Amino acid sequence: MTSSITEEQWQAIITNDASFDVIFLYGVRTTGIFCRPSCKSPNPKREYVRIFQNAQQALAEGFRPCKRCKPCEQRMPDEEWVLQIKAVIDTHYHEPLTLALLAEHCHGSPYYLQRTFKRIMNMSPADYIQRVRIHHAKQKLMQTNQSIADIGVKVGLPNTSYFITLFKQYTGKTPKQFRLALQIQQTEK
């Protein structure tokens, strides 16, 4: 079973103290990933940390091993890791997202993340992010009367001219043309 976190364990985690790697592992409930205390991933919030005596306990409770520190010398399957990356993008598409931020959040290197994502998804993480943003922009254009600029900001593309160019690149129409085509379609029904 897991135990509550002591001050000594917390200090080991936030200082990345490798001497504790053989003593305990920690999991973060918000990510579902478990790590060695020496892992260089961003410091979690203390209230989300769970302490495990070994990898088997963490795995039994549904936590996945960190790609960066490999706490049980067992890697998460690449397909599962890509699903995790996609979930982060799907949730945070409206925020600035870089390869480095994704890699940090998903416990891997930017280079390996880029390569793995592209191999499994047949597109780069950047292309996937833009597709998700355009999908949400289309939804907002269909369901609201918000301005084009406001929609761009809400989907993570605050530069209006770039948003319009990207939207046209993915859909073949500008956001205004897309909205107008929808209005014409609705009046014909």
C-alpha positions as CSV (number, residue, x, y, z in Angstrom):
1,M,0.0,0.0,0.0
2,T,1.1,3.6,-0.4
3,S,2.1,5.7,2.5
4,S,1.8,9.4,3.1
5,I,4.7,11.5,2.2
6,T,7.2,12.6,4.8
7,E,9.2,15.8,4.7
8,E,12.4,13.8,4.0
9,Q,10.7,12.1,1.0
10,W,9.4,15.5,-0.3
11,Q,12.8,17.0,0.0
12,A,14.3,14.1,-1.9
13,I,11.8,14.6,-4.7
14,I,12.2,18.4,-5.1
15,T,16.0,18.2,-4.9
16,N,16.2,15.1,-7.2
17,D,18.2,13.2,-4.6
18,A,19.4,10.0,-6.3
19,S,20.3,8.4,-3.0
20,F,16.6,7.8,-2.4
21,D,16.0,6.0,-5.7
22,V,16.5,2.6,-4.0
23,I,14.3,3.6,-1.0
24,F,11.0,4.7,-2.6
25,L,9.3,5.7,-5.8
26,Y,6.6,8.4,-6.1
27,G,3.6,8.7,-8.3
28,V,1.7,11.8,-9.3
29,R,-2.1,11.3,-9.3
30,T,-2.8,14.0,-11.9
31,T,-0.5,12.5,-14.5
32,G,-0.8,8.8,-13.5
33,I,3.0,8.5,-13.8
34,F,5.5,7.2,-11.3
35,C,9.1,8.3,-11.0
36,R,12.4,7.8,-9.1
37,P,13.1,10.7,-6.6
38,S,16.1,11.7,-8.9
39,C,13.8,12.3,-11.9
40,K,14.4,15.7,-13.5
41,S,10.7,16.1,-14.4
42,P,9.0,19.3,-13.1
43,N,8.2,19.2,-9.4
44,P,4.6,18.0,-8.7
45,K,2.3,19.6,-6.2
46,R,2.8,17.8,-2.9
47,E,-0.8,17.0,-2.4
48,Y,-0.9,14.9,-5.6
49,V,2.2,12.8,-4.7
50,R,1.8,9.1,-3.7
51,I,4.7,7.1,-2.3
52,F,5.4,3.5,-3.3
53,Q,7.9,1.1,-1.9
54,N,8.5,-0.5,-5.4
55,A,7.4,-0.4,-9.0
56,Q,5.0,-3.3,-8.6
57,Q,2.9,-1.3,-6.1
58,A,2.7,1.7,-8.5
59,L,1.8,-0.5,-11.4
60,A,-0.8,-2.4,-9.4
61,E,-2.5,0.9,-8.7
62,G,-2.6,1.9,-12.3
63,F,0.4,4.2,-12.5
64,R,2.7,4.1,-15.6
65,P,6.5,4.3,-15.5
66,C,8.1,7.6,-16.4
67,K,9.7,7.6,-19.8
68,R,12.5,9.9,-18.6
69,C,13.8,8.1,-15.4
70,K,12.5,4.5,-16.2
71,P,11.7,3.6,-12.5
72,C,11.3,0.0,-13.2
73,E,13.4,-0.4,-16.3
74,Q,10.1,-0.9,-18.0
75,R,9.1,1.6,-20.6
76,M,5.5,2.6,-21.3
77,P,4.6,1.3,-24.8
78,D,5.1,4.1,-27.4
79,E,1.4,3.9,-28.5
80,E,0.2,4.5,-24.9
81,W,2.7,7.4,-24.5
82,V,1.4,9.0,-27.7
83,L,-2.2,8.7,-26.3
84,Q,-1.0,10.5,-23.2
85,I,0.6,13.2,-25.4
86,K,-2.6,13.6,-27.4
87,A,-4.6,13.9,-24.2
88,V,-2.4,16.7,-23.0
89,I,-2.8,18.5,-26.4
90,D,-6.5,17.9,-26.5
91,T,-6.9,19.5,-23.0
92,H,-4.4,22.3,-23.4
93,Y,-4.7,23.2,-27.1
94,H,-5.7,26.8,-26.3
95,E,-2.4,27.4,-24.3
96,P,1.0,28.0,-25.8
97,L,2.4,24.5,-26.5
98,T,5.9,23.7,-27.4
99,L,7.7,20.5,-27.9
100,A,9.8,21.2,-24.8
101,L,6.6,21.8,-22.7
102,L,5.0,18.6,-24.0
103,A,8.2,16.6,-23.3
104,E,8.4,18.0,-19.8
105,H,4.7,17.2,-19.1
106,C,4.9,13.7,-20.5
107,H,8.3,12.8,-19.1
108,G,10.4,12.4,-22.2
109,S,12.9,14.2,-24.3
110,P,11.7,16.6,-27.0
111,Y,13.6,14.7,-29.7
112,Y,12.2,11.3,-28.7
113,L,8.7,12.7,-28.3
114,Q,8.8,14.3,-31.8
115,R,10.1,11.2,-33.4
116,T,7.8,8.8,-31.6
117,F,4.7,10.9,-32.2
118,K,5.4,11.3,-35.9
119,R,6.1,7.6,-36.3
120,I,2.8,6.5,-34.7
121,M,0.5,9.4,-35.8
122,N,2.0,10.1,-39.3
123,M,2.2,13.8,-38.3
124,S,4.2,15.9,-36.1
125,P,3.0,17.1,-32.7
126,A,2.8,20.6,-34.0
127,D,0.6,19.5,-36.9
128,Y,-1.7,17.7,-34.5
129,I,-1.9,20.8,-32.2
130,Q,-2.9,22.9,-35.2
131,R,-5.5,20.4,-36.3
132,V,-7.0,20.3,-32.8
133,R,-7.1,24.1,-32.8
134,I,-8.7,24.3,-36.2
135,H,-11.3,21.7,-35.2
136,H,-12.3,23.8,-32.1
137,A,-12.3,27.0,-34.2
138,K,-14.8,25.3,-36.6
139,Q,-17.0,24.4,-33.6
140,K,-16.9,27.9,-32.3
141,L,-17.7,29.3,-35.8
142,M,-20.7,27.0,-36.1
143,Q,-22.0,27.5,-32.5
144,T,-21.3,31.1,-31.7
145,N,-21.3,34.6,-33.1
146,Q,-17.9,35.4,-31.6
147,S,-15.5,37.5,-33.7
148,I,-12.8,35.8,-35.8
149,A,-10.2,37.4,-33.6
150,D,-11.8,36.2,-30.4
151,I,-12.1,32.7,-31.7
152,G,-8.5,32.7,-32.7
153,V,-7.5,33.7,-29.1
154,K,-9.7,31.1,-27.6
155,V,-8.2,28.3,-29.6
156,G,-4.6,29.4,-28.9
157,L,-3.9,31.4,-32.1
158,P,-3.9,35.0,-30.9
159,N,-2.4,36.4,-34.1
160,T,-5.5,36.9,-36.2
161,S,-3.8,37.0,-39.6
162,Y,-1.9,33.8,-38.8
163,F,-5.1,32.2,-37.5
164,I,-6.9,33.1,-40.8
165,T,-4.0,31.8,-42.9
166,L,-3.8,28.5,-40.9
167,F,-7.6,28.0,-41.0
168,K,-7.6,28.4,-44.8
169,Q,-4.6,26.1,-45.1
170,Y,-6.5,23.3,-43.2
171,T,-10.1,23.9,-44.5
172,G,-9.7,25.6,-47.9
173,K,-11.7,28.6,-46.6
174,T,-11.1,31.6,-44.4
175,P,-13.1,31.6,-41.1
176,K,-15.4,34.2,-42.6
177,Q,-16.0,32.1,-45.7
178,F,-16.6,29.0,-43.6
179,R,-19.1,30.8,-41.4
180,L,-20.9,32.3,-44.5
181,A,-21.1,28.9,-46.1
182,L,-22.7,27.5,-42.9
183,Q,-25.3,30.3,-42.9
184,I,-26.1,29.7,-46.5
185,Q,-26.4,26.0,-45.8
186,Q,-28.8,26.6,-42.9
187,T,-31.0,29.0,-44.9
188,E,-31.4,26.4,-47.7
189,K,-32.7,23.8,-45.2
